[in-house]
Amino acid sequence: MTGAGGGPAGFLAVDSGGSGLRVVVGEAGRGVLARRESREPLRTGDRGLDPDHLMGQLVPMVRALTADAGVSRLGAAAIGAAGMASLGDALRDELPLALERAFGIRRVALAADAVTAYVGALGSRPGAVVAAGTGLIAIGTDLTAWHRADGWGHLLGDCGGGAWIGRAGLEAALRAHDGRSGGSAALLAAAEEQFGPVRGLPGAVYPRTDRAAVLASFAPRVSACAAGGDPVAVEVLRDAARHVADSAAAVCPSSGTPHLALTGGLLKLGDPLLGPLDEEMARRLPHARRVPAAGDPLEGSVRLATDLVTGRLALPGDPAMLTVNEGATVTEGDEE
């Protein structure tokens, strides 16, 4: 694809997450040429994710990036955002036109962060990806439709994720404190080392707006106790592995040899989790081929943007997960 002046058109790729924005500009034949980050997470309001707030950050960043990269025209953009699936209506309604007015971009892909995680990990192959960090979500496709499992947040789901593991470990610590069955003295000691006397634990967790992250911060302690042979901690991680495999099985294509990748910070818990997870994946998904994730969600946005600017986007569209705007017309799939 070329710009109005006949030269190569560049692309814009954005990854919007809980810690802020990562933004890159590049060209299809040359890759990423310049990148910047913002530590200001995208705001949400009555309309969900706020397009005005996003554009307020993007305009100065993109102008600086195109100058740094020497790119005069942007032919396509891919925006991946946490919360897009359930809170993205305003972005889908307003962002394509705002990007066209600000930068002349007419081809825009808006994707849930699960989709960019998938594309970063597997590209355009059929399969499944489990993104496991503080929370947990699984996404899969047979290249005709997207399928999602969990990702419902730490109060309603995210089963097997970091917050889930941390909460289960703290529950076992409190059981030991009370003298109830199912408690763990090792986890009680670890909880008091990290948080102080467990009588104060509710006050340290419940009022926090970042309570999911607080709960997840205890997951490495659960892993350490499991590595030390604590049977309760071992069982917590086995339960987590079963939940992760269950979500993967719910979204993975049932035919052929789909690829299966795991991404996210939860993998840093090491063998106490990865051992039972390998067993569960082999048991639940014997037909899937386990592969390492090729890249992260930002690289997924770059891949989407590159495919858009070259006209090779082949992934299925979905009203919530992945929409493509071609100027004034929004489509749910590739029009090529």
N, C-alpha and C positions, 0 to 999 in steps of 0.2 A: 504494500500500500504506500502511496506517495502523498505528500502534502500538496497544497494549492500551488506551490512554486515548483513542483516536480521533484523535489528532494525526498529522501526517506522520512516517513512520519514516525515520530517517537511514540512512546507509550508511558502512561502513568499507572503505577500500581500502589495500592494502599492496604495496609493491615491495621485495622482499628481494634484494639483489645482493651482489657481492663487497666493496663498500665499506660496507655496513650496510643499515639499513631506512629507507624513506620511508613515512610513514603519514599518511593524511588521513581526515577525517570530513566528511560533507556530507549534503545532501538532494537528492532527484531534481530538484525544481523550482528549487533555489537553487545547485546545484553544490557545489564544495569550499568549506567554511566554515572549516576549521582544519587545519594540517599541522605535523608534527614530524619530526625525523630522528634516527637513532641511527647512530653511526660504528662500531658493534660488529656485524660480520658474523655471520650465523646459523651456529652451530656444526654440525659434522657428527660423527657417531660411528658405532658399530657398526650402529645402526639407520638410518643416513643422516642427513638433516636432522633436527635435534633440536626436537621440538615444545615441550618444557619450556623450552628456552632462548628460543624465540620467544615463548611466552606470558609468560615472565618479563620480557621487554622490552615486550610489547604492553600488559599490564594497566595499568601506571602511565601509559603514553603515551595509551592510549585514554581512560582516566578523565579525564586532563587535557584531551584534545581535545574530548570531549563537553561538558565544562564550558565550555571556551573558545567552542565553537560554539553553546552553548545547545540542544543536541540531547539529549532525554531518553530516546529509544528508538532502537536500531539494528535495522533490519529485515533487513539483508543485509551480507555481507562478501565481498570478493574478495581473495584472497591470491595474488600472483604471486611466484615464487621461483626463483632460479637453482638448478639441480640438481633441480628437482621431477620432471623426467621420469625420471631414473635413480635418484634418492636420496630420493624423496618418500613412500615407503610409510608411514613412521611418522606423517608429517604427515597423510596421507589417513586413516589409522586413528584418530588421536587429536585432531586439531585441531578438527574440527567440534563435537564434544561439549565440548571445552574452551572454545570461543567461546560456545557456548550457556550453559554454566554461569557463565561470567564476565560475559557481557554480554546474555544473552537472545537472541542471534542464532541463528536456525534455518536461514536460507538462506545457504549458504556455497559459493562457487566457489573451487577450488584449481587454479591454472594454472601451467604452466611459463612461465619468463620469455620464451621464444620466442612463446608465445601472447599474453602481455600486450604484447610488442613489436608483434606483428601487429595486435592490436586498437587499440593506440594509434596505429599508422600508418594502417590502412585501415578500422577499424571492423568492420562485419559484411558487407563486400563480398567476393566471391570474388577471389582473387589470390594474390600471394606477397610475402613480405617477407624481405629479407636483412639480418640484424643483424651488422654488421661492426665490430669494435673490435680488442681484443687477440686475440680469437678470432673465429670466424665460424660462423653457423648460418643456414640458410634454412628457412622454414616457409611452407606454402601450404595453401589449402583451396578446394574447390568448394562449400562449405557442406554437404557430406554427410560429409566425413572430413578429418582433418588429415594432412599429409605433411611430413616433416622430412628435411633433408639436412645432413650434416656436423655440426658442433658436438661433435666427438669429442676436443677438447683439442689442445694444441700438440704433443704427442708422436705422436699418431695421426691427426690431421686438422687442422681449422680452416684448411683450405687457402685461401690468398689473404688471410687475416687479418693483423693487425699483427705478431703473433709470427712468422708464416710469412714475411712480407716481411723482417722484421729478420733472421731466421736466414739467409735466402737472401742477403741483403746481406753479412752477416758471413762466410758461406762464400766469397763472391767475394773478400772482403778477404783471407781466409786463403790462397786460391789465388794471389792476387797476391804475398803475402808469400813463399810457397813457390816461386814461379816456375812454377806449373802453368797449363795453359790454362784459359780461362774466368775469369781473375782480373780485378780492377779496381783500378788504382792510386788512382783517386778514392775508391772505397769503403774501401780500406786506409787512406788518409789520414784519412777521416772516422771510421773505427773507432778509430784511435789517438788522435784528438782527443777522442773521447768516453770511451774506456775505458783509454787508455794503451797501452803496447806490447802487440801482439796475442799475444805469447807467454804473457801472463798472462790472456788471454781465457777459457780453460776454467775457470780458478779463479774468475773473476768471474761466471760463468754457472752452471756445473753445481751448485755447492752451494746455490744460492739456491732457497728455496721459492717465490719469486715469479719464477722464471726466465722464464715467459711474458711477464710485464710487462717484464722486462729486455730480452728479445729485441725486443719491440714498440717499446721506446724508441728503437731504431735505425731504425725504418721511416721517420720523417721525414727522416733523413739519406739514405736510399735515394731518397726522392722528390726531395730537393734535388739529388742527383747526377744523377738523370734529367732534371731541369729544366735542368741545366747541360750536358746532351748526352752524358753517359757512356752508351755503348751497353749495357754490362752492366746498369746500373741500369734503363735503359729496358726491357730484356728481362725483368728481374725483375718489374716492374710490369705488363708485358703478360701474363706468366704468371699473376700474381695475378688480373688481370681475367678471364682465361679460367677460372680456378678459381671465381671468384665467379659468373660467368655459368652455369657448369656446375651449381653448386648451385641457382641460381635456376631453371634449366630443369628440374631434377629434381623440383621441387615445384609449379611453376606449372601451373594448370589448362590443358589443351591446347585447350579449346574456348571459344568466346565471345571476349569482350574483357576478360580479367582485368586487374586493377590490379596494378602492380608498384612497390614502394617499397624504397629503401635507407635504412638507419638506422645510426647508430653513429659513433664517433670516427674511423674509418678514412677517412671522407669528407673529413676535414680535410687529407688529403695533397694534395688539389687536382688540378689538371689532369694532372699526370704519371700519375695513376691514373685519374681520372674520364674522360679522353679515350679511352683504350683500353677502359675499362669500358663507356662508351656504345656504342662500336663492337661490342663483343662481345654486349651485351644486344640491340642491334638485329638482329644476325645470328642469335642463338640464339632470341630470343623476339619475332619481328616482330608477332605478334598481340596482345602485351601492351601495355597503356597505362601508360607510366611516369608516376608521380605523386609529388609530394613527400610525405614522411611527415607526417601531421597532428599527431602527438604522440608521446610517449615511453612506455616501459612503465608508468610510474605512471599516466599518463592512460589507458592500456589497462586497468589495474586499476579505475580510476574508472568507465570505461565498462561493464565487466563488472558492477561492483557496482550501478550505476544501472539496468542492464537487469534485474538480479536483483530489485531492490527494486520495480521497476515491472512485473515479470512479462513482460518482452519479450526475454529472452535467446533468441537464435535460432541461435547457433553450435553446431557439432557437438561432442559429447562424445567423450572418448578416455580410456582407463584411465590413461594416463601424462601426457597433455597437458592435459586439462581435465575435471575432475569437478565435479558439483554435488550438494550435500547438502541435502536438504529435511527437516530434523529428523533422524529416525533412519534415513532411507533415502538411500543414496548412489546417484545415477544417473550415466550416462555422457552425458547430453544434457539438453536442456530438457524439462521435463514439462508445460509450458504447452500 
